[in-house]
Amino acid sequence: MWITAAFPLVDGGVKALNALNMWPAQPGAFWMSTWINVFSGFAFFMMLAHYWTDTILVEGWIWPWDLFGRPASVRWAKVVLISICFFWVPAHTISFMPPPVWRILFAAFLGMALGLILSFAARKR
């Protein structure tokens, strides 16, 4: 539901900034993707929520701020940075290109694709 609400918000926000001449209009899909993944922190906080709940399932209750400073968190931060820059921004650029009705379906497939990529990467490690 979060993604379903975020896509039209970002679409409208970037278009509003374009109309006010506060942001470049082209390439529109790239700027929408950049806003949702980088400037809004959407990707970071969603990945942090996943990391936190995964840690709770494995180790038991832990406060989210206790995750930082742990050796495992350094690897997690690298994965987040790489996946945002090299997967989510390009992938969401493509997902913002079709009409709004298709964007959420495409984003769901992207989530599955990233899950497969990360599971194969974990198996090789």
C-alpha positions in Angstrom: 0.0 0.0 0.0 2.9 2.3 0.7 4.3 2.0 -2.8 0.8 2.4 -4.3 0.4 5.7 -2.4 4.0 6.9 -3.0 4.0 6.6 -6.8 1.2 9.1 -7.4 2.7 11.4 -4.7 6.1 11.5 -6.4 4.6 11.8 -9.9 2.5 14.8 -8.8 5.3 16.3 -6.8 7.8 16.2 -9.6 5.2 17.5 -12.1 4.4 20.4 -9.7 8.0 21.3 -9.4 8.3 21.3 -13.2 5.3 23.6 -13.5 6.9 26.0 -11.0 10.2 25.9 -13.0 11.9 24.5 -9.9 13.1 21.3 -11.4 13.9 20.1 -14.9 11.1 18.5 -16.8 13.1 16.0 -18.8 13.8 13.1 -18.3 10.6 13.0 -16.2 10.7 9.3 -15.4 14.3 9.5 -14.2 13.5 12.4 -11.9 10.5 10.7 -10.4 12.7 7.6 -9.8 15.5 9.7 -8.2 13.0 11.5 -5.9 11.4 8.3 -4.7 14.7 6.4 -4.2 17.2 9.0 -3.2 15.8 12.3 -2.1 12.8 11.0 -0.2 14.7 8.2 1.5 11.9 5.8 0.5 14.2 3.0 -0.5 16.5 3.4 2.5 13.8 3.3 5.1 12.0 0.4 3.4 15.3 -1.6 3.3 16.0 -0.6 6.9 12.6 -1.9 8.0 13.3 -5.2 6.2 16.8 -5.5 7.8 15.4 -4.7 11.2 12.6 -7.2 11.1 15.0 -9.9 9.6 17.4 -9.3 12.5 14.5 -9.5 15.0 13.5 -12.9 13.6 17.1 -14.3 13.8 18.4 -12.7 17.0 15.3 -11.6 19.0 14.2 -8.1 19.9 16.6 -5.3 19.1 16.0 -1.5 18.8 16.5 -0.2 15.2 19.2 2.2 16.2 21.2 -0.6 17.7 21.7 -2.0 14.2 24.2 0.7 13.4 27.8 0.1 14.3 27.6 -3.6 13.9 29.9 -5.4 11.4 26.9 -6.9 9.6 25.4 -3.4 9.1 28.4 -2.3 7.1 27.7 -5.0 4.5 24.0 -4.1 4.6 24.8 -0.4 4.0 26.9 -1.4 0.9 24.1 -3.5 -0.5 21.6 -0.7 0.1 23.8 1.9 -1.6 24.6 -0.4 -4.6 21.0 -1.6 -5.0 19.6 2.0 -4.9 22.1 3.4 -7.4 22.4 0.5 -9.8 19.0 -1.3 -9.5 16.2 0.8 -8.0 16.9 4.2 -9.7 17.2 2.6 -13.2 14.4 0.1 -12.6 12.0 2.7 -11.3 12.9 5.0 -14.2 11.5 2.3 -16.4 8.5 1.8 -14.1 7.5 5.5 -14.3 7.5 5.4 -18.1 4.2 3.5 -18.7 0.8 4.9 -17.7 0.1 5.0 -13.9 -2.2 2.0 -14.0 0.8 -0.3 -14.9 3.4 1.1 -12.5 2.6 -0.8 -9.4 2.4 -4.1 -11.2 5.8 -3.4 -12.8 7.2 -2.4 -9.4 6.0 -5.7 -7.9 7.9 -7.6 -10.6 11.0 -5.5 -9.8 10.8 -6.5 -6.1 10.7 -10.1 -7.1 13.6 -9.7 -9.4 15.7 -8.0 -6.7 14.8 -10.8 -4.3 16.1 -13.4 -6.8 19.3 -11.4 -7.4 20.0 -11.1 -3.7 19.2 -14.8 -3.0 21.6 -15.9 -5.8 24.2 -13.5 -4.5 23.8 -14.9 -0.9 24.2 -18.5 -2.2 27.5 -17.6 -3.8 28.8 -16.1 -0.7 
